[in-house]
Amino acid sequence: MIEFILPLFGRFHPILVHLPIGILTFGIVLVFISRNDQTKYKDSIRLAFLLGGIFAVLSSISGFLQYQHEGFTWETVQFHFILGCATAIASFGLFYEMNRTSSSPKNLKLKSGGLFALMLFTGHLGGNITHGEEYLIEVLPPELQNLIGYEIEAEKGLVLPEQGWEELVYYDEVVQPILNQNCKSCHNPKNLKGELDLTSFDKLLEGGEDGSILTAGNPEESALYSRLVLPKEDEDHMPPKEKKQPEKEAIELIRAWIDLGATKSSKLGESSISPETLEPFFHRVEKSFYPEVAVEAASDESLSRLKSESFFAEKVSENSNWLMISCVNFQNFSNQDWSKLTEVKNQIVYLDFTGTQITDAILDSLNMLENLTVLKLNQTGISGKNLQVLNSNKNLKHLYLNKTRVDLPSIQVLNEHPILEKVFAFDTPLANNETKEKFNFILEIGKYQLPALPTDTIVY
Ligand code: HEC
């Protein structure tokens, strides 16, 4: 009838432990604020150490009972228990010390400090048992976790080559990266949720607390797959629903791997996987619009000087050294002002001369802008007679000639340009020509006319 008493007392352990912590902390604080006055607070301090000791003993006993009745292993609780007993003994020791008159205040402070450290550490170990070792660490920013050697690094996702994927080793190059990205944070040697380690093939074969998680050839029977496709609300669903979920294609890749036999050596190409499933993981190099060469940043002095001379001068983006120069506020810019730009000639990728006083002669200077990608010559005296010099601007992609006098023969020479993509020539003699001619670049002349409809000529 009274067998329940012991487990019940055990369950009071998490509450009981706070008594010695509170009472001893109180006593230790008094030791420190009494400074060197031996008599001040003496009785209170003695009482705190005595009561703290008694409750530490009760905590240790209840803790031991909890260990016995709640299925904790001795390995998990041993240090916590031993240090808990040590805390009790140390408290009584200090109580005894207070009764002796010989003890120096300095000595007492030292020992109280030691008791405090011991108590904190004991409490910390206890917290680890109830909340898990990562309880405090989990909430730290990744950089800090890294610093204390705890970070389970967030892996970047699966990336596959668009060509030759058939030859990839299915487990190492496909399955493991998926597990690293989606599962590793909870299933690794330091954080063994469900006693499952998903950081290597061998560990995966060992399974978790419910045994094997893999049945070769049968995904539905394999927890490694079946848990992923459970409804999200199901408590067995993996990863837990509040966590980022793997892409459906990633789940399909795991299914197909198990289907194929879940071996370490099989190749991706041997499976039933189609290229469409792999599509989201293909690695594509985003080709940048501006040249992919490194240049030094223009100095701050150069930039402020350009600005003081009324140029608009900015980097094309924050992390780029490329410069964008415009003369919108410098409409008097003429060929003689060219030298003001030579200092940043390597950085200029975008140059806008719209509305300025430039003439054809300036084009000869432009070939020193090796990285020039966008050039705007709108509304200027450019006649087009020497446009061929721009063919040596090997990075030029967009050329604007709106509202200039360029005509068909003058832009034909640009057909020789290696990469020119677009030429804009609205409001030019060109725009009036019925050009059927094909260019190596796209010519925009803004004649978006609808074909004539029979109804257009009906007279009502
Ligand atoms: C946020 C933490 C977390 C993440 C991320 C996570 N799991 Fe789990 N997993 C758990 C916990 C907790 C358990 C134990 C409770 C349970 O069995 O549901 C568990 C248990 C399991 C089990 C059962 C082990 C056993 O034998 O009982 C499998 C299988 C599993 N997870 C697979 C995965 C896979 C596959 C992923 C990645 C796609 C994943 N988990 C991601 C927390 C996580």
Residues whose N, C-alpha, C, O or C-beta is under 5 A from the ligand:
A	BS01	HEC	N182 C183 C186 K193 G194 L196 G207 G208 E209 D210 G211 I213 A223 L224 E235 D236 M238 P239 P240 K243
